[in-house]
């Protein structure tokens, strides 16, 4: 028995010391795990801190870059302004020099300057019509034959049936009311009748209610649209208005270059883009005009016939886009008509007005074979105001419309 217990006791004693060792091992493993987790958390925190620091550094670098870019842009604008000022000073000196040395630019002693000289050119341009109508009054009495001859002369002058009938009825009333007995006096009464008929067309082009005032210009090919824009720019510049041109005629070859020439002559800015979308260019021009504080933005559009429906639709699109650029724009929609086209000019006014809601007309080429009577037809059938009339190719050959003055020139 004693031997049995002596043999088992060592075994029990040998097993007991192993339990503390296993506990220590577990504790050590837990400590190691906790240490690893702690180190991992610290590493993650350090990585996050480094990433945040890098992001802040990048943001500061980007901000610094933007500041430098703005500074460079301001410097560039300043340099451009200085260059423009230097160029303007050079132009002023050149113009002063040219004014002293170029005698052909000065009015001749035999030709009146200003409005009087312009009226003489208008009268000369309408001389054929004036002679034809004046010949009617070279008779000795006022009778039905006189009125019949006058009717034929007015129709030949492109006055149209409605306007001719109206003028004859008005003239007879005036003759009766004044007791006129001399044919020569009837001519003076006809001048007054035509002037009264045309007076509703006499309206000034108003600038300044909107900034910028957006003027959209349309017309058929060959009417002198782009040339009229150049002359109108001169007129506005002389009135103290700052003008920005938009070369939205992207269809006709060299139209952009032609408008650029007029911009150079008038020393105004131009927005152009070869082959670009005319509606988009118009939008950009209005935005630029607003940003540059321009008084007027003149939008040149491609010439087209009113029968070219797809081109008329494009014109409507330009008008809609202009309205998107400025809620109240376009403030003026002008149509340029050739004074030589007669009753066809009236048809153009009707068609373009239906498409664009015209606000004014520019009548060109009254210095050649134009008959001029079509304005009477327009006044009677489609009274769209006539802002300007042109009698030549020079910048000063565009003048504001005056009803009585035109009536006098029409009858010679």
ZAMARGU-4260 file (C-alpha; in steps of 0.2 Angstrom, whole numbers, plus 5000, padded with zeros to 4 digits):
<rodrens>
0) 5000/5000/5000 | 5013/5012/5005 | 5022/5007/4989 | 5007/5011/4979 | 5005/5029/4985
5) 5024/5032/4983 | 5022/5028/4965 | 5007/5039/4961 | 5013/5054/4971 | 5026/5059/4959
10) 5015/5058/4945 | 5002/5070/4953 | 5017/5082/4958 | 5023/5082/4940 | 5006/5087/4932
15) 5002/5101/4944 | 5017/5113/4939 | 5010/5113/4920 | 4994/5122/4924 | 5003/5139/4929
20) 5013/5138/4913 | 4998/5136/4902 | 4990/5151/4911 | 5005/5161/4908 | 5006/5156/4890
25) 4987/5162/4888 | 4991/5178/4896 | 5006/5181/4886 | 4996/5177/4870 | 4983/5190/4875
30) 4996/5203/4879 | 5004/5200/4862 | 4987/5201/4853 | 4983/5217/4863 | 4999/5225/4859
35) 4998/5220/4840 | 4980/5228/4840 | 4986/5243/4849 | 5001/5245/4836 | 4989/5242/4822
40) 4977/5256/4828 | 4992/5268/4830 | 4997/5264/4813 | 4980/5267/4806 | 4979/5283/4815
45) 4996/5289/4809 | 4991/5284/4791 | 4975/5294/4793 | 4984/5309/4800 | 4997/5308/4786
50) 4983/5307/4773 | 4974/5322/4781 | 4990/5332/4781 | 4994/5328/4763 | 4976/5333/4758
55) 4978/5350/4767 | 4995/5352/4758 | 4987/5349/4741 | 4972/5360/4745 | 4985/5374/4750
60) 4995/5371/4734 | 4980/5372/4723 | 4974/5388/4732 | 4991/5395/4729 | 4991/5390/4711
65) 4974/5398/4708 | 4980/5414/4716 | 4995/5414/4705 | 4984/5411/4690 | 4972/5425/4695
70) 4987/5436/4697 | 4994/5431/4680 | 4977/5434/4672 | 4976/5451/4680 | 4993/5455/4674
75) 4989/5450/4657 | 4973/5460/4657 | 4983/5475/4663 | 4996/5472/4649 | 4982/5471/4636
80) 4974/5487/4643 | 4991/5496/4642 | 4993/5489/4624 | 4976/5495/4619 | 4979/5512/4626
85) 4995/5513/4617 | 4987/5508/4601 | 4973/5520/4604 | 4985/5534/4606 | 4994/5529/4590
90) 4978/5529/4581 | 4973/5546/4587 | 4990/5553/4582 | 4988/5544/4565 | 4970/5551/4563
95) 4976/5568/4567 | 4990/5567/4555 | 4978/5560/4541 | 4966/5574/4545 | 4979/5587/4541
100) 4986/5579/4526 | 4972/5570/4517 | 4962/5584/4508 | 4950/5572/4499 | 4942/5567/4516
105) 4936/5585/4518 | 4920/5592/4511 | 4923/5602/4495 | 4919/5620/4494 | 4906/5617/4481
110) 4897/5604/4491 | 4887/5608/4507 | 4893/5599/4522 | 4882/5589/4534 | 4864/5586/4532
115) 4862/5598/4518 | 4875/5589/4507 | 4867/5572/4511 | 4850/5579/4506 | 4857/5584/4489
120) 4864/5567/4487 | 4847/5559/4491 | 4838/5571/4479 | 4851/5566/4466 | 4848/5548/4468
125) 4829/5550/4467 | 4830/5562/4452 | 4823/5550/4440 | 4807/5548/4450 | 4806/5567/4454
130) 4807/5571/4436 | 4794/5559/4431 | 4782/5566/4444 | 4786/5584/4441 | 4782/5582/4423
135) 4764/5579/4427 | 4762/5597/4434 | 4768/5605/4418 | 4751/5608/4412 | 4739/5623/4413
140) 4725/5616/4423 | 4719/5604/4436 | 4708/5591/4428 | 4705/5572/4428 | 4719/5570/4415
145) 4732/5577/4428 | 4726/5565/4441 | 4727/5551/4429 | 4744/5555/4424 | 4749/5557/4442
150) 4742/5540/4446 | 4753/5532/4433 | 4768/5541/4439 | 4766/5536/4457 | 4763/5518/4451
155) 4779/5519/4441 | 4788/5525/4456 | 4784/5509/4466 | 4771/5517/4477 | 4759/5503/4475
160) 4740/5503/4472 | 4734/5506/4490 | 4746/5520/4493 | 4743/5528/4476 | 4724/5528/4479
165) 4726/5535/4496 | 4737/5549/4490 | 4726/5554/4476 | 4711/5555/4487 | 4720/5565/4500
170) 4727/5576/4487 | 4710/5580/4480 | 4704/5584/4497 | 4718/5596/4500 | 4716/5605/4483
175) 4697/5607/4487 | 4701/5613/4505 | 4714/5626/4500 | 4705/5631/4484 | 4721/5628/4474
180) 4719/5632/4455 | 4737/5631/4449 | 4745/5614/4445 | 4762/5620/4452 | 4753/5623/4469
185) 4746/5605/4468 | 4764/5598/4468 | 4767/5607/4485 | 4751/5599/4492 | 4757/5582/4486
190) 4774/5584/4495 | 4764/5588/4511 | 4752/5573/4508 | 4767/5561/4505 | 4776/5568/4521
195) 4760/5565/4531 | 4759/5547/4525 | 4777/5544/4529 | 4777/5553/4546 | 4772/5537/4556
200) 4788/5529/4549 | 4799/5543/4556 | 4806/5536/4573 | 4823/5538/4581 | 4833/5523/4586
205) 4834/5524/4605 | 4849/5517/4614 | 4852/5517/4633 | 4836/5509/4640 | 4844/5492/4641
210) 4863/5489/4643 | 4868/5482/4632 | 4855/5486/4619 | 4855/5471/4607 | 4851/5475/4589
215) 4848/5460/4577 | 4851/5464/4559 | 4843/5454/4544 | 4841/5456/4526 | 4842/5447/4509
220) 4859/5444/4500 | 4865/5460/4491 | 4854/5472/4501 | 4869/5480/4509 | 4867/5473/4526
225) 4885/5471/4532 | 4889/5488/4525 | 4874/5496/4534 | 4880/5488/4550 | 4897/5496/4547
230) 4889/5513/4544 | 4877/5511/4559 | 4892/5507/4570 | 4900/5524/4564 | 4883/5533/4568
235) 4882/5525/4586 | 4901/5528/4589 | 4899/5547/4584 | 4884/5547/4597 | 4896/5542/4611
240) 4890/5523/4611 | 4902/5509/4614 | 4898/5495/4601 | 4902/5476/4600 | 4900/5467/4584
245) 4894/5449/4582 | 4899/5441/4566 | 4884/5428/4566 | 4884/5427/4547 | 4893/5411/4546
250) 4886/5405/4529 | 4892/5418/4517 | 4910/5417/4511 | 4921/5431/4518 | 4906/5439/4528
255) 4916/5438/4544 | 4931/5446/4536 | 4921/5460/4529 | 4913/5464/4546 | 4931/5463/4553
260) 4936/5477/4541 | 4921/5488/4547 | 4926/5484/4565 | 4944/5490/4561 | 4938/5506/4552
265) 4927/5510/4567 | 4939/5504/4580 | 4927/5493/4589 | 4928/5475/4595 | 4921/5460/4586
270) 4916/5442/4591 | 4918/5430/4577 | 4921/5411/4575 | 4924/5404/4557 | 4911/5391/4554
275) 4903/5391/4571 | 4885/5390/4575 | 4877/5408/4573 | 4865/5406/4587 | 4879/5401/4599
280) 4890/5415/4593 | 4876/5427/4596 | 4874/5421/4614 | 4892/5423/4617 | 4893/5440/4610
285) 4879/5446/4621 | 4887/5439/4636 | 4904/5447/4631 | 4894/5464/4629 | 4887/5463/4646
290) 4904/5458/4654 | 4913/5472/4645 | 4899/5485/4649 | 4896/5489/4630 | 4881/5500/4626
295) 4876/5491/4610 | 4879/5473/4603 | 4876/5473/4584 | 4872/5455/4578 | 4875/5452/4559
300) 4865/5437/4552 | 4867/5428/4536 | 4858/5435/4521 | 4843/5425/4515 | 4827/5425/4504
305) 4811/5424/4514 | 4806/5409/4503 | 4821/5399/4510 | 4811/5392/4524 | 4826/5382/4532
310) 4836/5398/4533 | 4821/5408/4540 | 4820/5395/4553 | 4838/5397/4557 | 4835/5416/4559
315) 4821/5412/4571 | 4833/5401/4581 | 4845/5415/4583 | 4831/5427/4589 | 4826/5414/4602
320) 4844/5411/4608 | 4847/5430/4610 | 4831/5430/4621 | 4839/5416/4631 | 4855/5427/4633
325) 4845/5442/4639 | 4827/5441/4644 | 4822/5458/4635 | 4833/5455/4620 | 4833/5458/4605
330) 4828/5476/4609 | 4829/5480/4590 | 4826/5469/4575 | 4831/5478/4559 | 4829/5473/4541
335) 4840/5481/4528 | 4831/5483/4511 | 4837/5488/4494 | 4828/5503/4488 | 4830/5497/4470
340) 4819/5481/4472 | 4803/5491/4472 | 4787/5481/4477 | 4798/5466/4481 | 4805/5476/4496
345) 4787/5477/4503 | 4786/5458/4501 | 4802/5456/4511 | 4796/5467/4525 | 4780/5457/4527
350) 4789/5440/4527 | 4803/5445/4539 | 4791/5454/4550 | 4780/5438/4552 | 4796/5428/4556
355) 4805/5441/4568 | 4793/5455/4573 | 4803/5469/4565 | 4806/5485/4574 | 4814/5495/4561
360) 4821/5497/4543 | 4836/5503/4535 | 4834/5508/4516 | 4849/5507/4506 | 4856/5511/4488
365) 4845/5527/4486 | 4859/5535/4476 | 4857/5526/4460 | 4841/5520/4450 | 4830/5518/4466
370) 4813/5525/4463 | 4809/5527/4482 | 4790/5526/4481 | 4790/5509/4490 | 4791/5518/4506
375) 4774/5525/4503 | 4768/5507/4500 | 4776/5502/4516 | 4768/5516/4526 | 4751/5511/4519
380) 4752/5492/4520 | 4766/5488/4533 | 4771/5503/4543 | 4787/5497/4551 | 4798/5512/4556
385) 4812/5518/4545 | 4827/5522/4555 | 4840/5526/4542 | 4842/5528/4523 | 4858/5526/4514
390) 4864/5535/4498 | 4882/5529/4496 | 4896/5518/4501 | 4904/5530/4513 | 4903/5529/4532
395) 4894/5546/4532 | 4881/5541/4519 | 4869/5534/4531 | 4857/5546/4539 | 4842/5546/4550
400) 4825/5546/4540 | 4815/5562/4539 | 4798/5561/4531 | 4796/5578/4525 | 4814/5579/4518
405) 4811/5562/4509 | 4795/5568/4502 | 4804/5584/4495 | 4818/5573/4487 | 4805/5561/4480
410) 4797/5575/4470 | 4813/5584/4465
</rodrens>
